[in-house]
Amino acid sequence: MVKVELGAASLIAGGRRARRLAACGALIAVALSASGCSMFDQFNPFGAEKYKMEVKPDVPASKTYDQGLEKLANGAPKEAAKKFTDLGKQYPESDWARKGLLMTVYASYEAGEFTDAETSAEKYLKDYPNSPDAAYIAYLQANAYYGQIPDISRDQDAANKALAAFQDILKKYPKSEYVEDAKFKITVCEDQLAGKEMSIGRFYLARHNYTAAINRFRNVLQFYQTTRHAPEALYRLVEAYMGLGITEEAQTAAAVLGHNFPDSQWYKDAYSVLQSHGLSPHEDTGSWMAKIYHVVVPS
C-alpha cells in the first residue's frame, strides 16, 4: 500500500514538472519571437552574423569584363585586375576565364604588380599554350621580370629570368612582332649580368684573391663576350694571371685583347703591364681564352 502511494505521488510531481516546462517553453518562444531571436544569439557560440546567409545576384560575364575595361580606361589597373580575376572564378572552364586571365596579366603588369603578372602569365601559358595570344603573354611575362632588374650591387635573379624569357620568345615565337624588342632587351640583360660578374671579379682582384677573380672574368668571356665588358675582362685577366705568376696566360689574354680590340685603352694598358715585366702579348692557342673567344669571334 505504501508503494502504491509513493508511485502516485511521483506521477503527480512529474505531471507538475511537465506542465512547468511546457509553460516555460511557451514563454521562451514568445520572448524569442518578440526579440528577434536575440536570446538565441546570446547562446550561439559562432555569433549571429558570421554565418548569415546572403544571396548575391548573378552578374553577366560580359558586364564583369566591361567593368574591368572601364577600370583600365580610368587609370585603375590594380582594380581592373581584380575584376578580371573575378571573371575567371565566376566562369571557370569557359572562354571568359581565358579572356579574364589574359587581361589579368596585362592589368597586373600595368599596375606594376610584377609578381602577380608573372604568376598569371605562367598559368595562362600552361593552360592555353596554343592560344593566339601566347606570344603576347610570354612577352608580358618577360617584361615583368625585366621591370624588376636592380642595380648590379644586388642579386640578379630577375635579370637571369628576363634573359631566359626573352630567349624563349626567339625560340618559340620567331615570327612574332616581339622579336626585335626581345633581342634588344637580351643585350641589356647580358650587359647587366656581365657587369655583376665584373663587379665581383674586381672585388676579389683588389683583395689579391686571383683565382676567384679569374673565375668571374672567365664567366664574362664565356657567356657575355659580346658585351661592352669583354675588353676590360681580358685586361683584368692579364692583371690576375700576372698576380699568380702565370705569365703565359697573361700574355695570351693581352694577345686576344689586342686581336679583337686593338684600339681600346684596355689593350694599351695590358701592353704596358707586360712590357714593365719584359714581356709582350703572345697567344697560346691551347689556352682556354683562345678557344672560347675564337669560337664566337673568329680570327
Residue pairs with C-beta under 8 A, 6 or more apart in sequence:
28 39
31 39
32 38
32 39
32 40
41 47
41 48
59 90
61 87
61 90
61 91
61 94
61 96
64 83
64 86
64 87
64 90
64 100
65 83
65 84
65 87
65 96
65 99
65 100
65 103
67 83
68 80
68 81
68 83
68 84
68 87
68 100
68 103
68 107
69 80
69 103
70 80
71 77
71 79
71 80
71 83
71 107
72 80
72 107
72 110
77 107
77 108
77 110
77 111
78 107
78 108
78 111
78 113
80 103
80 107
80 111
81 103
81 104
81 107
81 108
81 111
81 113
81 116
84 100
84 101
84 103
84 104
84 107
85 100
85 104
86 100
87 96
87 97
87 99
87 100
88 96
88 97
88 100
88 101
88 104
90 96
91 97
91 100
98 124
98 127
98 128
98 131
101 120
101 123
101 124
101 127
101 128
102 124
102 133
102 137
104 116
104 120
105 117
105 120
105 121
105 124
105 137
105 140
105 141
106 140
108 114
108 116
108 117
108 120
109 117
109 140
109 143
109 144
109 147
112 147
114 144
114 145
114 147
114 148
115 144
117 140
117 141
117 144
118 141
118 144
118 145
121 137
121 138
121 140
121 141
121 144
122 141
124 131
124 134
124 137
125 134
125 137
125 138
125 141
128 134
131 137
134 173
135 169
135 172
135 173
135 176
135 178
136 178
138 165
138 168
138 169
138 172
138 173
138 178
139 169
139 176
139 178
139 181
139 182
141 165
142 162
142 165
142 166
142 168
142 169
142 182
142 185
143 162
143 185
145 158
145 159
145 161
145 162
145 165
146 158
146 162
146 166
146 185
146 188
146 189
148 158
149 156
149 158
149 159
149 162
149 189
149 192
150 156
150 158
152 192
152 195
152 196
152 199
153 199
156 192
156 193
156 196
159 189
159 192
159 193
159 196
160 189
160 193
162 185
162 189
163 186
163 189
163 190
163 193
166 182
166 183
166 185
166 186
166 189
167 182
167 186
169 176
169 178
169 179
169 182
170 179
170 182
170 183
170 186
173 179
187 226
187 227
190 223
190 224
190 226
190 227
191 224
191 227
191 228
191 229
193 223
193 224
194 220
194 223
194 224
194 227
194 228
194 229
194 230
194 233
195 229
197 216
197 217
197 219
197 220
197 224
197 229
197 233
198 216
198 217
198 220
198 229
198 232
198 233
198 236
200 216
201 213
201 214
201 215
201 216
201 217
201 220
201 233
201 236
202 213
202 236
204 210
204 212
204 213
204 216
205 213
205 236
205 239
205 240
205 243
208 243
210 240
210 241
210 243
210 244
211 244
213 236
213 240
214 237
214 240
214 241
217 233
217 234
217 236
217 237
217 240
218 237
218 288
220 227
220 229
220 230
220 233
221 230
221 233
221 234
221 289
221 292
221 293
222 292
224 230
225 292
225 293
225 296
225 297
226 296
230 260
230 261
231 257
231 260
231 261
231 264
231 266
231 267
232 266
234 253
234 254
234 256
234 257
234 260
234 261
234 266
234 270
234 289
235 253
235 257
235 266
235 267
235 269
235 270
237 249
237 250
237 253
237 289
238 250
238 253
238 254
238 257
238 270
238 273
238 274
239 273
241 247
241 249
241 250
241 253
242 250
242 273
242 274
242 277
247 277
247 279
248 282
248 284
248 287
249 284
249 287
249 289
250 273
250 274
250 279
251 274
251 279
251 280
251 281
251 282
251 283
251 284
252 282
252 283
252 284
252 287
252 289
252 290
253 270
253 289
254 267
254 270
254 271
254 273
254 274
254 281
255 281
255 282
255 283
256 283
256 289
256 290
256 293
257 264
257 266
257 267
257 270
257 281
258 267
258 270
258 271
258 281
259 283
259 299
260 293
260 297
261 267
270 281
271 280
271 281
274 280
274 281
283 290
284 290
